[in-house]
């Protein structure tokens, strides 16, 4: 079943809690929002796994259920959400297995009901893939090769970038301001400053290395069903090196990761040149994610 991934990341400093943002989002509001699109709900609502947003499966009379995502107020601008939607639709229109938002009769994907912005998705069933399976890794490599070829055609203008400033420096400053005991503040900032110095030496991708990526592609955002893979939840898509969509898929000991990567590369290179020179950025990207996640 499609579930929104809980590891999407707000910008540090956003002090509106999820509970506060959604305190008026009652079951009745969810139903009314769905029915404002011309659908008749059968009143069955099932909450799906999501932290930043609120995501539900809602039953529809005489039709398949739909997935509705209500966006957390203040997290993304309309422009950034629409840019994510356009990328998803672009991939889906190219026949990539991506769950894209449903377009209404006017072609709109970002809808409104009261104070809430929401979007609808087709319900797609599936299971978390077994990424130790060579066939699944090969298939995933093919999907990523095609996706990155499309992602390189143009840039995001309103989505963020995986960079040192937002992932490391802002995260460090946010935690140091009030989320760490006084006695630990100096050791924490000293460690972070050392990491940032190393990151600045090791991770400086030029603009030509940045493309539109999924941005948060771990196995929880991949569905496996009927021998096919499907990518979901592009809520955290952003400009990044292509390797950002690959390193989180590798797990286990070093030799196991090499075997997994080999399968992904074989599939990737059927459609795109694999960015071998970006392999050196895996550890910097891992460090950036840990620092960013700490602030999240």
C-alpha positions, 0 to 999 in steps of 0.5 A: 500500500502507498504510504507517505514516508516519514523521513521527509525533512522540514527546514530547521527553524520551522516551529509550527508543530505538526499537531498544531498545523493539523488540529482542525483536520477532522475526519469530516473535513477529510470527507468534505475535501474529497467530496469537493472534487466531485467524488462520493465517499463511502466514509471509510478513512484509513490513516497512512504513515506520514509525519510532516503531512497527513495522508489517508486512504479514503473509500469512494462509492462504486470506485477504487479508494483514493489516497489524499495528502494534506500538506502541512501549512508553512512547509512548502510554497505552492510553487515548490509543491507544483514543481514536485507535481510537474516532475512526477507527472513528467516521469509518469507521462514518460511511462516510468513507474512513479505514483503521480498526483491525479489531475482534475478536469482543469489539469490541476493537481494542487487542490484547496479546501478551507485552509488546507492544500491537498492532492489526490493519488491513485491507490497502488498496492505493494510491498517493500522490495528485497534489495538483496535480489539482483533482479530487483536491483537491476530493474531499479537501476533501469528506472533510475537511469531513465529518471535521471535522464529526464531529471537532467533536462531542466532544473528545479527553480523552487525546490531546495538543493542538497547542500552544506548550507541547509543540511549541515550549517543550518541544522547545527545552528538550529540545534545549538540554539536551544535543543542541546544542554549547555554542557554539551553545546561546545563539544557538539558545535566543535564536532559539527564545525570539524565535519563541515570543514571536511565536507567543504573539502570533499563535497563541492558539486558544481551546478553541472552535477546537480539534477532533479532527483527523488531526493529521499529514495530509500527502500521505504519509498519503493513498492514491489508488486507483480514483479514490478517496482514503483517509486512513491513519495517525491515530497522531498525531491530536490536538486542533487547529484544523481548518486543521492538517489543511489547510496541509500539503497546500498546496505550491509558489509562493504562487499555486499554493497559492491555487489548491489551497486554493480547490479544497479550500475548494469541496469542504469547504463542501459539508459544513462551513463553512470556517474562513477566520479560521484561515488566519492560523494557517498560518505559526505552525503551520508554525513549531510543526511545524518546532520539534517535528520538530527535537526528534523 
